[in-house]
Amino acid sequence: MELFDSHCHLDDEKFDEDREQIIQEIKEDGVTKLVSAGYSVESSKKASKLSDQYEFIYATAGVSPNDISQTKEELWKMIEEIKNIASQNKKIVAIGEIGLDYYWNQENKELQKLAFIKQIELANELSLPIVIHTRKANEDTLQILKQIQVSKKGIFHCCSLKGDLLKQAIELGFYISFAGPITFKNSKNADEMIGIVPDDRILVETDSPYLSPEPLRGTRNDSRNVKYMAQKIAEVKQIDVATVAKITYENAERIFNIM
């Protein structure tokens, strides 16, 4: 059984002491492809470098709503750097993670929206999908996606377990990626949300080193744990985990255009 972790952060400082060892263990554990996601100029550079070093690692480049600058002028510079990173490496498979986050930041909503729109336009220019981060901002996120054509569509990563969001995202042509929260004991509607997503739009991710799934909550997460999300989906959809692994693997290859 082969697994595809569609979103992790291998460049994170929490892996600085044993990154090479962990990457080897991830591959040995059956995760034969993964995407290390950028969220700032610096992390996008690091993710791109990792994709150069390891054949089975791919990367994204983007500036998240929590990492944008405070001025438009600085934002333009950031996006230009993201464009350079994405243009120079064929293993950059998406622009992201990008989007809106009103949980951590509410004072710069307009700048967040501008950053989101400009990076969608960059993705269109480069013929890449987008990877979306949205937190406490679902209405505005969906409104932008309805107004701005996203040519290669993309993924709602670590998707919020909200039925309206899932249904509208799917209707707009996007994929849904589930992370650790679907395994949490206090996640009362996880089964219902998993059931909403068609087999051809579902992905699994770890978002590591964060959001470790049950039964490993409280420990550092890594891509080996993506199997727990696959197991949860298999349980809900009443199919075997190998089938979920195959479905999510092929879906990830399709949306990221990896063959």
C-alpha positions in Angstrom: 0.0 0.0 0.0 1.4 3.4 -1.1 0.3 6.7 0.5 0.5 10.3 -0.7 0.7 13.0 2.0 -0.8 16.0 0.1 0.3 18.6 2.6 3.1 18.7 5.2 5.8 21.1 6.3 9.1 19.3 6.3 11.0 22.5 6.2 9.6 23.4 9.7 12.2 24.0 12.4 10.7 21.1 14.5 12.5 18.8 12.0 15.8 20.5 12.1 17.6 18.0 14.3 16.5 14.8 12.5 15.0 15.8 9.1 17.1 13.4 7.0 16.3 10.5 9.3 12.6 11.3 9.4 12.4 11.6 5.6 14.0 8.1 5.2 11.6 6.6 7.7 8.6 8.3 6.0 9.5 6.6 2.7 10.2 3.2 4.3 6.7 3.4 5.9 5.0 3.5 2.6 4.5 7.2 1.9 6.0 7.3 -1.6 5.0 10.8 -2.5 4.4 13.9 -0.5 4.1 17.7 -0.9 6.0 20.0 1.4 4.0 23.2 1.4 5.4 26.7 1.5 3.6 29.4 3.5 6.1 32.2 3.2 9.0 33.2 0.9 11.5 31.6 3.2 9.6 28.3 3.7 8.8 28.1 0.0 12.5 28.3 -0.8 13.2 25.6 1.8 10.4 23.4 0.5 11.7 23.8 -3.1 15.2 22.8 -2.0 13.8 19.7 -0.3 12.0 18.7 -3.5 15.4 19.0 -5.4 17.1 16.8 -2.9 14.5 14.0 -2.7 12.8 12.4 -5.7 9.6 11.6 -3.9 9.1 15.1 -2.4 7.3 17.9 -4.2 6.6 21.4 -3.0 4.3 24.4 -3.2 5.2 28.1 -3.1 3.0 30.8 -1.6 2.5 33.3 1.2 -0.2 32.5 3.7 -2.6 35.1 5.2 -0.6 34.8 8.4 2.7 35.6 6.7 1.8 38.5 4.4 3.5 41.9 4.8 1.9 45.0 6.2 2.1 47.1 3.1 1.1 46.6 -0.6 4.6 47.4 -1.7 6.2 44.7 0.4 3.4 42.3 -0.7 4.2 42.8 -4.4 7.9 42.0 -3.6 6.9 38.8 -1.8 4.6 37.7 -4.7 7.4 38.4 -7.2 9.7 36.2 -5.2 7.1 33.4 -5.1 6.8 33.7 -8.8 10.6 33.3 -9.2 10.6 30.2 -6.9 7.7 28.6 -8.7 9.0 29.4 -12.2 12.5 27.9 -11.5 11.5 24.5 -10.2 9.3 22.0 -12.1 8.6 20.2 -8.8 6.6 23.2 -7.5 3.2 21.7 -8.1 0.9 24.5 -6.7 0.7 28.0 -5.5 0.0 27.9 -1.8 -0.8 27.8 0.9 -2.8 31.0 0.3 -6.1 32.2 1.5 -7.8 34.1 4.4 -7.4 33.7 8.2 -9.6 35.9 10.4 -8.9 33.8 13.5 -5.4 35.2 14.0 -5.7 38.4 12.0 -8.8 40.6 11.6 -7.2 44.0 11.2 -5.8 43.4 7.7 -8.7 41.7 6.0 -8.5 43.8 2.8 -4.7 43.1 2.5 -5.4 39.4 3.0 -8.0 39.4 0.2 -5.6 41.3 -2.1 -2.8 38.8 -1.4 -5.2 35.9 -2.1 -6.4 37.3 -5.4 -3.0 38.2 -6.6 -1.7 34.7 -5.9 -4.6 33.2 -7.7 -3.7 35.3 -10.7 -0.1 34.1 -10.3 -1.3 30.5 -10.3 -3.3 31.1 -13.4 -0.3 32.7 -15.1 1.8 29.7 -14.3 -0.9 27.1 -15.0 -0.8 25.7 -11.4 -3.5 24.8 -9.0 -3.8 26.6 -5.6 -3.7 25.3 -2.1 -6.2 27.1 0.1 -5.9 28.0 3.8 -9.2 29.3 5.3 -10.0 29.9 8.9 -13.0 31.8 10.2 -13.2 33.3 6.8 -15.2 30.8 4.7 -17.7 33.2 3.4 -15.1 35.6 2.0 -13.0 32.8 0.7 -15.9 31.3 -1.3 -16.9 34.8 -2.5 -13.5 35.4 -4.0 -13.4 31.9 -5.6 -16.8 32.6 -7.2 -15.6 36.0 -8.6 -12.1 35.0 -9.7 -11.7 32.2 -12.2 -9.2 29.6 -10.9 -8.0 27.9 -14.1 -6.5 24.8 -12.5 -8.7 24.7 -9.4 -7.0 23.3 -6.3 -7.4 22.1 -2.8 -9.0 23.2 0.4 -6.2 21.9 2.7 -6.9 20.7 6.3 -10.5 21.5 5.4 -12.8 22.9 8.0 -15.5 20.4 9.0 -18.3 22.7 7.8 -20.9 21.2 5.5 -21.7 24.4 3.6 -18.0 25.0 2.9 -17.4 21.5 1.6 -20.5 21.4 -0.6 -19.7 24.8 -2.2 -16.0 24.0 -2.6 -16.9 20.7 -4.4 -19.4 22.5 -6.6 -16.7 25.0 -7.6 -14.5 22.1 -8.7 -12.1 22.0 -5.7 -10.6 19.0 -3.9 -11.0 18.5 -0.1 -8.0 17.4 2.0 -8.6 15.9 5.4 -6.0 16.1 8.2 -5.8 15.0 11.9 -9.1 16.6 13.1 -11.2 14.0 11.4 -9.7 11.5 13.9 -10.3 13.6 17.0 -12.6 12.1 19.6 -14.4 15.4 20.0 -15.0 15.8 16.2 -18.6 15.0 16.3 -19.4 15.6 12.6 -16.3 14.2 10.9 -18.2 11.1 9.6 -20.9 13.3 8.0 -18.3 15.6 6.4 -16.3 12.7 5.0 -19.5 11.3 3.5 -20.1 14.6 1.7 -16.9 14.4 -0.4 -17.0 12.2 -3.5 -14.3 9.6 -3.9 -12.7 11.5 -6.8 -12.2 14.7 -4.8 -10.9 13.4 -1.5 -7.2 13.7 -0.3 -5.4 12.9 2.9 -2.7 15.0 4.6 -0.9 15.4 7.9 -0.2 19.2 8.0 2.8 18.0 10.0 4.5 18.7 12.3 1.1 20.0 13.6 -2.3 18.3 14.2 -1.2 14.8 15.1 -4.1 12.4 14.7 -5.5 10.1 17.3 -3.9 8.1 18.9 -0.8 10.3 18.7 -2.2 13.7 19.8 0.4 15.8 21.7 3.3 14.4 19.8 5.2 15.8 16.8 3.4 14.8 13.6 5.0 13.6 10.5 4.0 12.1 7.1 4.0 8.5 8.4 0.8 9.3 10.3 -1.2 10.0 7.1 -2.3 6.4 7.3 -4.6 7.3 10.2 -6.6 9.7 8.0 -6.9 7.0 5.4 -8.0 4.5 8.0 -10.7 6.9 9.3 -12.0 7.5 5.7 -12.1 3.8 5.0 -14.1 3.2 8.2 -16.7 5.9 7.3 -17.0 4.9 3.6 -17.0 1.2 4.6 -14.2 0.2 2.2 -10.7 -1.1 2.9 -7.9 1.2 3.6 -5.9 0.1 0.6 -8.7 1.3 -1.6 -8.6 4.7 0.2 -4.9 4.9 -0.3 -5.2 4.2 -4.0 -8.1 6.7 -4.5 -6.3 9.5 -2.6 -3.0 8.8 -4.2 -4.5 9.0 -7.7 -6.4 12.2 -6.8 -3.3 13.9 -5.5 -1.4 13.0 -8.6 -4.2 14.3 -10.8 -4.7 17.7 -9.1 -0.9 18.3 -8.8 -0.3 17.0 -12.3 2.3 14.4 -11.1 2.6 11.3 -13.3 
